[in-house]
C-alpha cells in the first residue's frame, strides 16, 4: 500500500491559505515522510484544480491508493489533519 497524500490547494492571493501554510509545515515536521504533502497553486495548475473539483481555497484533499478519503474546505488545524492521516499510514 502506498502512503497517503495530502494535497493543499491554495492561491497566493488567499488570506486563509496563508494561515493554512504554517499548519501544513507543522504537520510535515510531525509526520515526516509517512505522508506525502503536495502543495498546488490553483492559478498555476488549473488542470489539477478542475480534476479534483476545487471551488474554494484552501481545500485539503487526503488521498490513499488513488482514492479520495477526505476533502476539507477552509483552514484545518494540524491535530485534525493528523488524526485523519495517522490511521492511513501503513
C-alpha positions as CSV (number, residue, x, y, z in Angstrom):
1,X,0.0,0.0,0.0
2,X,1.2,3.5,-0.7
3,X,1.5,6.3,1.8
4,X,-1.3,8.8,2.0
5,X,-1.1,12.1,0.0
6,X,-2.2,15.4,1.4
7,X,-3.0,17.9,-1.4
8,X,-3.0,21.5,-0.2
9,X,-4.9,23.5,-2.9
10,X,-4.1,27.2,-2.4
11,X,-3.8,30.6,-4.1
12,X,-1.1,33.2,-3.4
13,X,-3.8,35.9,-3.0
14,X,-5.8,34.0,-0.5
15,X,-5.6,35.1,3.2
16,X,-6.8,31.9,4.8
17,X,-4.3,30.0,2.6
18,X,-1.5,31.9,4.3
19,X,-2.9,30.8,7.6
20,X,-3.0,27.1,6.4
21,X,0.6,27.1,5.2
22,X,2.3,27.0,8.7
23,X,-0.2,24.4,9.8
24,X,0.8,22.2,6.9
25,X,4.5,22.8,7.6
26,X,4.0,21.8,11.3
27,X,2.2,18.6,10.2
28,X,5.0,17.8,7.8
29,X,7.5,18.0,10.6
30,X,5.4,15.8,12.9
31,X,4.6,13.1,10.3
32,X,7.9,13.1,8.4
33,X,7.9,11.1,5.3
34,X,4.9,8.9,6.4
35,X,2.7,11.3,4.4
36,X,3.4,12.9,1.0
37,X,2.4,16.5,1.0
38,X,1.8,18.3,-2.3
39,X,1.0,22.0,-2.4
40,X,-0.9,23.0,-5.5
41,X,-1.3,26.7,-6.6
42,X,-4.7,26.6,-8.3
43,X,-3.8,29.6,-10.5
44,X,-0.7,27.7,-11.8
45,X,-2.4,24.2,-12.0
46,X,-5.9,24.8,-13.1
47,X,-6.0,21.3,-14.6
48,X,-5.5,19.7,-11.2
49,X,-7.9,22.0,-9.5
50,X,-10.5,21.1,-12.1
51,X,-9.7,17.3,-11.8
52,X,-10.4,17.5,-8.0
53,X,-13.3,19.9,-8.3
54,X,-11.7,22.6,-6.3
55,X,-14.1,25.6,-5.8
56,X,-12.8,27.1,-2.6
57,X,-9.3,27.7,-1.4
58,X,-7.8,26.5,0.8
59,X,-9.0,23.0,0.1
60,X,-7.2,20.0,1.5
61,X,-7.7,16.5,0.0
62,X,-6.4,13.3,1.6
63,X,-5.9,10.5,-1.0
64,X,-4.8,7.0,-0.4
65,X,-4.2,4.3,-3.1
66,X,-5.8,6.6,-5.7
67,X,-9.0,7.1,-3.7
68,X,-10.1,10.4,-2.1
69,X,-10.5,9.7,1.6
70,X,-11.5,13.2,2.7
71,X,-11.9,16.7,1.3
72,X,-11.8,19.7,3.6
73,X,-12.6,23.3,2.7
74,X,-11.2,26.2,4.7
75,X,-8.5,26.3,7.3
76,X,-8.0,23.0,9.1
77,X,-5.9,22.6,12.3
78,X,-2.9,20.2,12.5
79,X,-4.4,18.0,15.1
80,X,-7.5,17.3,13.0
81,X,-5.3,16.5,10.0
82,X,-3.0,14.3,12.0
83,X,-6.0,12.4,13.4
84,X,-7.2,11.7,9.9
85,X,-3.8,10.8,8.5
86,X,-2.4,8.5,11.2
87,X,-4.8,5.6,10.6
88,X,-3.8,5.7,6.9
89,X,-0.1,5.3,7.4
90,X,1.0,1.7,6.7
